[in-house]
Amino acid sequence: MGKNAIVGQSGGPTSVINSSLAGVFQACCKRGAEKVYGMCNGVAGLLEERVVDLNQVLPGSLEVELLKRTPSSFLGSCRYKLPDAAQDEAVYQKLFAILKKLDIGWFFYIGGNDSMDTICKLADYGKAIGSDIRFMGVPKTIDNDLMVTDHTPGFGSAAKYIGVVMKELVRDATVYGTKYVTIVEIMGRNAGWLTASAALARAEDCEGVDMICLPEVPFGVENFIAKVEKMQKEHPSIVIAVSEGVKLADGRYVCELADDARFVDAFGHKNLTGTARYLANQVARNLDTKTRSIELSTLQRCAAHMTSRTDITEAYQVGGAAAKAAFEGHTGEMIALKRLSNDPYQCTTEPHDVHEVANFEKKVPLEWLNDSHTDMRQAFLDYARPLVQAELTPVFIDGLPRHIYMK
């Protein structure tokens, strides 16, 4: 069996994905891996043999601590879709030849749904050819849409950021007392977990958002405008959280009505930006009101200054748990978070067959929405609040956070 480990990061970054990288790296070192390599830009970079020796890049505890507090993907990312082995075995032969050259015994991939598809395919091919390399998935996604895990590292910090920003926007949007509609676009292609997190803004010191629109509920533009008009009769200035992935009853994304050019990635995912802008324009055309659209975009996934301590701790734990499982003989699995209780909040880790995860999506339960599908019930708040608790202050130098990166 190989003596070295290798780890990669894939898909959209988060503010805590590097904490999982630190967890994998330190656990592999402690368990006896001679070297821990990092893939530069995931599997796509590995195919080009672009790797780094993490033992040299992260020589001490200071570098590892900075890594945990640095947002985005330290190793770089990719959106590379592995073909089916039956259709293009040459790609797998090349990958496994590179892994043999690097003397790899343990392979870790940190990512979301598409990354678990990669682990699934590699583990299946490895089993078919009798390889002893162990393949483990480490969950990551702000979308919180992975199956079998209670939640995903990255979601808690993004939810915290959204809750904070929505509170601040509510305060700003209501200062004039005139008719004003603010529509905030939040990430979430087919699952509305992040948009639902806007409900966290409601508290004793904040009236919260007026409407939440999730992709789990079919969207009607005319119905949306009618709801806005009705709400403005009660109070003129309203704030709305809308998922970028809200769809019409016929399955089209609302943003596609704007007829903008759409980039499509290797997995067939369309770029969905423009939903809030389109809806704000429609409201302005139909109602006598000022409107504004705000697109949080990548801010919600890279705001390391707003990291949840719970989230960054669990991100580190799933990385370490993946290494532990792999060194104990597990392969073709993903580490999941299992919630034991809400109050006090307790959570543990457990491995699951990656076939239960790859190419499936976990949606927000409809029973967690109110009857009009415009707000979240207490059950969602009980689920989400423990995940946004506490903070991990960045290391500030000259008034700004210090990060670590590879030049």
KOLBA-565306 format. One record per residue: x, y, z of N, C-alpha, C in turn; residue in one letter. Coordinates in steps of 0.02 Angstrom, whole numbers, plus 50000, padded with zeros to 5 digits. Last residue first. Example, Ala and Ser with C-alpha at 12.3 -4.5 7.8 and 13.67 -1.06 7.14 Angstrom:
// KOLBA-565306
506424988850354506844994750357506455000250394S 506604971650390506154977550390506604983550390A 
// end
This chain:
// KOLBA-565306
500765157149806500885161649750500955157649686K 499515152249917500075150049876500165154649816M 499155160650073498985158350005499615156249970Y 498365166050220498915162350191498695160150122I 497935182250290497775175850259498415172450236H 497415193650412497985190450379497785183550354R 496295207550404496425200550420497015197850380P 496885223950454496555219450407496735212250422L 497645231850540496935233150535496545228650488G 498925226550538498805233150509498065234450496D 498195211050551498835214450543498705221050507I 497235199450642497255205950609497965208750609F 496585184050622497205187250644497275193750606V 494795183650653495395182950612496005185950646P 493895175350781494155181750756494765180550712T 492565166050771493295164950773493605171050740L 491065165150870491485168050818492205165750826E 489405158150900490095159950918490485162250857A 488255149350794488475151750860489225152950864Q 487615143850691487895150550680488205153350743V 487025132050725487565131750677487905138450666L 485935134050807486555131350837487155131750790P 484965139250710485295143550759485925140550790R 484385129050628484925133250603485305137050657A 483395122150701483895118450664484505122850649Y 482605132250750482915127650798483475123650765D 482175137450627482605141550670482955137250722L 481365126850581481975128650545482445132750589F 480365127050680480765120950670481415122550632A 479685139050667480155138350722480615132250712Q 479595142550488479315140850553479875139950605R 479885156050375480085149650404479775148750473M 478845162750242479265163350301479405156450329D 477995160450138478365166750136478845167550195T 476995150850126477655149650096478065156050089H 475845151550196475885155550135476545154950099S 476125143350306475595141450259475625145250193D 477945142350323477275144050346476765142550291N 479065128250313478825134650290478125135950317L 479295115550354479665120750390479485127750365W 478675107350266478325108550329478695113650373E 479595105950165479055110750155478675112150220L 481315105150200480645102050210480095107250204P 482455108950074482145111450136481455108250143V 483295094350004482905100550000482655102650069K 484725087049947484295087650006483945094450005K 485045077549802485015084149834484525084049892E 486245066449724485615067649758485635074649790F 487525063949675486975065249627486285065349658N 488095055149815488245057649747487615058149705A 487555048449929487625055649926487675058349855V 487605035049929486995038049958486985045549950E 488875032349886488325031349838487665034149863H 489665033449996489605039349955489065038549901V 489145027550151489295025550083489165031550037D 489765037150288489195034450250489445032650180H 490425039150455490515038050383489885035150351P 490075052450570490015045450553490105044650477E 490215063650711490335061850641490245054450631T 489065073750812489635069250803489705067650729T 488465086650918488505083750851489125079250848C 487385096451015487895091251013487885087850945Q 486755109851105486935107351038487505102451043Y 485705105851246486295108951216486455105851148P 484825107351108484935111451168485065106851228D 484855097951004484865105050989485065109251049N 485825082750981485325086851016485405094050995S 486525076050883486265072150940485745076050978L 486795075150710486585079350767486295074950821R 488135070350619487525067650649487355071750711K 488935072950466488815075650534488145073050559L 489915061050374489305064850385489295067450457A 491135057350256491005058650327490385063150333I 490885045250130490925052250149490785052850223M 491775031750045491295034450094491385042050102E 492735023749985492095024849952491565027649997G 493405015550132493475018550065492785019150033T 494275011550284493665013550248493845016450180H 495435008750358495225004150305494595005950267G 495925017750443495645011750474495355006950423E 496235028150364496805024350392496565018050427F 494935032750339495335030050285495915025750311A 494525037350466494165031850434494595028550379A 495465047750487495415042150534495095036150501K 495145056350381495805053250384495795047050430A 493855059850419493965056550355494635053050355A 494085066450539493705060150540493795056250475A 494755077950496495105073050537494755066350538G 493685083750425494315082250392494705077050430G 492755085450525492585080750471493215078950431V 493435095050607493285088350632493125083350576Q 493465106550529494095103350549493975096050570Y 492095109050527492455108050464493125104550477A 491835111250661491575105150630491915103750563E 492475123650675492675117950717492455111450685T 491765131650589492475130550575492745124750616I 490475131150650490595128850582491325127250569D 490665136950776490395130150770490565127250702T 491065149650737491555145150770491315137950768R 490695156550582490415153450642490935148750673S 491435171050513491425163850520491095161750586T 491605183550465490955182050495490885174550506M 492775184350400492715188650459492065187350496H 492565176850287492895173550344492885177850407A 491595176350170491625181150225491915177950288A 491345168950059492045170450073492125175150132C 490005167150034490405161050043491135162550060R 489405179350016489125174950068489545168650079Q 490055185049909490185187749976489955182850029L 489645180349787490175176549821490335179249891T 487995186749803488485183249763489015179749806S 487055196149839487595194749886488155190849853L 486325208549756486555201749743487155200449789E 484905218149767485565217049797485745209749786I 483875230449696484075223449698484785223049725S 482555241349737483275240249734483405232749737R 481275253349696481525246549708482285246449706T 479875263449735480585262949720480815255849736K 478235261849664478705261049719479425261149694T 476885257749604477165264449616477625264249676D 477105243149502476885246449564477225253249570L 477615238449381476915237049397476655240849458N 478955241649370478515242849312477775242349331R 479475237449493479485244549475479015246149418A 479315223549480478945227149531478915234649514V 480235221149375479525219549366479085223249417Q 481445224949436481195228549376480455227249365N 481515215249535481475222349554481215226549495A 481645203749457481035204649497480955211949519L 482925205849399482325204949357481685206449396Y 483725206549514483695212249468483065211849424R 483565193749567483325199549605483255205549560A 484165185949461483465184849483483195191049519T 485485186749425485015191349393484295190649416G 486305170749401486275177549427485755181749390T 486515157449368485835159649383485785166849407L 487285147649249487385153449292486705156749304N 486855130249248486815136949219486985142249272K 487725115249246487395120249288487425127049255H 488385104849184487755107049155487395112249196G 489625102249231489095097949257488405100049231F 490415112049177490515105149155489975100449178A 489255126249160489875122849179489885115649157D 488705139249059488545132549082489195128949098V 488165156149061488725151449059488495144749088F 486945164448971487065160249029487655155649018R 486315180448928486755174948910486945171048974A 484605184048977485315185548976485715179448953D 483225183748990483525182148925484255184348920D 482435185049098482805191049078483175190049012A 482005172549122481535177049090481865183449067L 482975166549198482995165349125482505169749088E 482625168949329483135173249299483195172349224C 481755158449355481485165149345481985169649311V 481995143149268482215147849319481955154849303Y 480645132249224481145137249204481345141449264R 479605124249268480285122049280480825126949259G 478325128649264478535124549207479275122349212D 478215137049373477885130549376478105125849320A 479865144149393479165144449374478865137349378L 481015144649532480795142249467480045143449456K 482465151349610481735150649608481505149149537V 483855152549629483595146849591482845146149592G 484205162849710484385163549639484045158149597E 482915166549826483435162049803483565163249729S 482645181749910482435177149857483035172949835V 481965191550033482525187050019482295182049967A 481465208450047481295201650024481945197850011I 480775221550138481395218150118481225210850104V 479835236850121479885229750134480535226950106I 478965250750168479635248450152479715241150171S 477605252750207477835254350140478505251550121P 476485241350278477065245650290477425246550224H 475225238350220475315237950292475925241950315E 475395239850086474815243250116474865243250192K 476425231450055476575238550059475985242650086Q 475795219050045476235220450102476355227950110M 475135220249922474745219349984475165221050045K 476225221149834475735226549838475335226249902E 476825208649856477185214749872476695220649880V 475825200249806476015199849877476375206149898K 475845203949671475235204949710475385204749785A 477125199549635476975206749633476355208349674I 476915185649649477425189149688477275196649691F 475975183249550475795182149620476275185649666N 476765185949438476175190049452475945189349524E 477735175749450477925182749452477335187249469V 477755161649550477365165249500477515172649505G 478635146649584478615153949588478185156749532F 478545132249688478465135249621478325142749627P 479745129649813479045131649801478985134749732V 481095127549821480655121749834479925123149818E 481735139549811481645135749749481195129649758P 480895152449911481345146749904481225143049838L 480785168049976480585164149918481105158649904C 480115177450105480655172850087480415168450031I 479735193750163479565188050121480195184050106M 480215202850255479495202450245479285196350204D 481435200250387481245201250317480495200050309V 481385208750550481535203450502481315205050432G 481325217550653480695214650630480785209250578E 482465217250786482375217550713481725214150693C 482685214650918482925220950893482845221750818D 482205202050938481915207450977482105214250950E 482215196050766482385195550837482055201450874A 482605189950609482065192150653482245190850726R 483655183850543483705191050557483165193450606A 483365171050507483745172050570483785179350590L 482835171150383482355171350439482715172450505A 483865168850299483675175850308483185176550366A 483905155350282484295158150337484165165550348S 483275152750164482895151850225483245155050285A 484365154250081483845159350080483415158850142T 485035142150114485345148650128484825154250129L 484115132150074484355132550142484635139450159W 483435128549954483395135349981483645136250051G 484045120749808483875120049879483925126849913A 484465123849683483855119749688483625118749760N 485405134749707485145132949641484475129249647R 485855147649796485455141649807485115139649742G 486175164149861486365158149824485925152149843M 485025177649852485445173349892485585166949854I 484585194349827484685187849795485205183849833E 483395204749893484075202249903484125195249874V 482535219149862482535211949848483265209549849I 481615231549933482305229149927482275221549918T 480545244249899480585236949898481315235049885V 479665257449968480335255149950480335247549953Y 478855272050011478785265649976479465263449949K 479595279050162479255279450098479225272550066T 480395279050273479675278750283479275279450220G 481785279550279481425285150249480665285050260Y 482325267850338482455274450368482015280050341V 482285254650298481675257450328481765264550354T 483475249750251482925250450203482315254050232A 484325248450362484465253550311483855254950268D 483745237750433483835244250465483925249750413R 483845227850335483185229850360483225236750393V 485235226650325484845229350268484155231550290L 485545220950448485815227550432485425230750374E 484895208650437484735213250492484955220350476K 485575203550326484855205050321484635209650377M 486865201550379486755206350325486015208350319V 486615191350476486885197950495486725203250442V 486125180850397485725183450452485955190350473G 487225179050311486585181250284486145184050339I 488205174650402488315180750362487655183450336Y 487595162750445487745168150493487825174750457K 487605155550327486965157250358487045162950408A 488985154050311488605157750261487925159950289A 489245146250425489545152850418489185157050367S 488465134650397488365138550458488645145550453G 488975129450275488305132150279488225136750339F 490235124650305490175130150258489495133450262G 489795107750324490255113150340490255118450284P 488055103750317488715103450286489155109050312T 486995092950416487155099350384487855098850356H 486775079350429486295084050458486375090950427D 487005068950286487295073150338486785078150364T 486185062850188486425058950246486735063150301V 486515074250051486125069250086486535066250143M 486835091550039487085084750036486655080050078L 486535105150041486085100650005486335093549998D 487115117150082486835112650132486385107250101N 487775127250014487085125649994486735120850042D 489075127850048488635132650082487905131050067I 489915112750073489505116850028489085121650069T 490755098050100490835105250098490305108150051K 491375082550166490825086850144490985094250149P 492535072250094492465076850151491945082150131V 492725055350048492435061950034492365065850099G 494075044350012493595047050060493365054050040M 494815029549960494535035849937493995038249986F 496305020649965495665021950000495435029049983R 497085008949860497005016049879496315016949911I 497224996449809497154996849882497135004149906D 496354990349665496804995249696496684995349771S 495604981949583495954979149640496454983849672G 494814987149487495484985149466495904982349523I 493644989949558493604985649499494294983149477A 494064998949655493834992349676493844987449617K 494325009949573494855006949613494684999849635G 493045012549527493555010349479494135006949517Y 492435016549647492165010849609492685008049560D 493215027549680493185021849725492935015649689A 492935036049572493625033749585493635027549629L 491545038149586491825035049525492525032349536K 491485044049714491095038149698491395034449638C 492235055549699492455050349746492115043749729I 491395062149605492085060449588492355054949633T 490255064049680490205060049619490895057749598D 490745072849772490595066049795490485061349736M 490825083949690491445081049716491335073949742S 489495086849671489885084749614490545081549635D 489135090449806488825084949771489245082349713N 490685096749872489965095749876489735089849835G 492275093149954491825096549908491095094749920G 493815086249957493385090549996492925094249948I 494485070449952494205075749910493695079649950Y 495905060249974495355063950005495125069649958F 496685044749979496475050149934495865053549966F 498085035150019497465038050044497305044350003W 499225031049958498815025849990498135028450012G 500325034749827499735036749865499375030649893I 501525036949752501495032049807500925033749855D 501575044149638501635048049701501605043549763L 501325033949549501965037549545502105041349609K 500015030949580500535025949593501225029249595K 499405042649535499365041049606499895035749625L 499665041249398499945046949435499945045549510I 498915029949372499635029749360499985035449397A 497645034649400497915029549444498675028649433F 497505043949293497465046049363497805041049409L 497595035449179498085040849190498095043049263K 496495027349199497155024249195497695029449208Q 495495036949191495605033449254496295030149255Y 495595040649056495665045749109495835042449175V 495325028648991495995031448986496115036649040A 494005025248992494425022349045495115025449046E 492655030848951493315033848942493775031348998D 491555022648975491575026748913492265029548899Q 491725016649095491575012349038491635016048972A 491875027349181492465023349165492345018949104A 491155042749138491045035949161491635031649138D 492215057049173491775053049130491635046349163P 492185069449299492485063249275491995059549230L 492125086249280491695080449285492055074349256K 492735099549371492905094549321492475088349332Y 492945113049423492295109949411492385105049354R 494115116949554493945115349485493215113049483C 495285126749654494705122449643494625120849569S 496625129149773496295130349710495755125149698G 497075126849898497385122949845497115124749776L 496235135249972496955136349973497305132949915F 494755142149933495105135749928495855136849920S 494065153650057494155151049990494595144749992S 494885161450201494325159250161494535156550093P 495815156550342495845159450275495265156850233T 495925150050460495575156450461495585159950393R 496675138750432495995137850458495595144250456K 497895145050399497515141350349496785140650370L 498335149550523498145154450472497715151250418L 498625136950576498115141150608497885146650560E 499655132650491499025128750494498465133050525V 500635142050521500365141650453499695137950452E 500845138950656500615145550637500305145550568L 501355125950657500685127050683500415133950663S 502285123150500502195123850572501475125350591G 502345121250361502865118350403502735118650478P 501565119750233501285120950300501775118150351L 502385116650126501975122750122501705124750190V 502915104450164503365110050154502985116750154Q 501815096450175502285096550232502775102350226N 501225097150051500945101350105501405101550166L 501865098249901502005094549962501775098950020D 500725099249764501205102349809501295097849870V 500445096049588500355094649659500875098349699V 499985092849437500135098849475499955097649548R 499705083349340500245082049389500465088449425E 498595084749270499175088249242499785087549288E 497735078349352497835075449286498425078649250L 497705087649456498045081249466498185077949399L 496895097649404497605098949412498005092549421G 495685090649408495915093449344496665094949348A 495515087849541495675082349497495935084849429V 496135103649609495755097449611495985092049562G 497075114049605496465114249563496155107349554N 498335104149655498205111049635497625111049586C 498225093049788498105093949717497985101449704M 499515090049905498915093849889498835094449814G 500155076250002500145080549942499485084249937Y 501035071950134500345073550117500385078550059V 502115058150172501995064650141501255065650131K 501925047450260502595050250251502565057250221E 500685045650382500825046850311501505050150304A 500395043950519500975040650490501075041450416G 499465050850589499345043650580499875040250538R 499865063850586499885060450651499805052950643K 499625066750451500305067050478500365063050543C 498245065550447498655060950407499375060850433C 497865076150530497705069250550498125064250511A 498335087250459498625085750524498465078550546Q 497555086150337498295086450338498575084350405F 496205086450379496475080750342497235080450349V 496185099250442496005093150479496285086850446G 496525107750338496965107350396496835100950436A 495375105750260496045103950233496545103250290L 494435111150346494405103950330495065101650302S 494855124250337494875120950402494835113450394S 494565127550208495265126550225495355123550295N 493205129550213493445123650178494175122250194I 492605140750268492915135850314493195129750279V 492025148650174492475152050220492815147150268S 492125139650017491765142150075492275145650120T 492045137549835492365137949900491895140149956P 491295125749725491295132449753491615132649821G 492425112249676491795115849678491865122749707G 493695105149785493335105749722492675109549731S 495305100249838494705104249851494355105449785Q 496235085649891496045090949845495415094449866G 497625076149948496985079349962496865084849911V 498505061049983498395066749939497695069449952I 499815052250069499115054250061499075060150013A 500945038050055500785045150056500035046250048N 501225024850037501415027750102501205034950109K 500205011649967500575017849964500695020850032G 500424994050000500005000050000500445006250000M 
// end
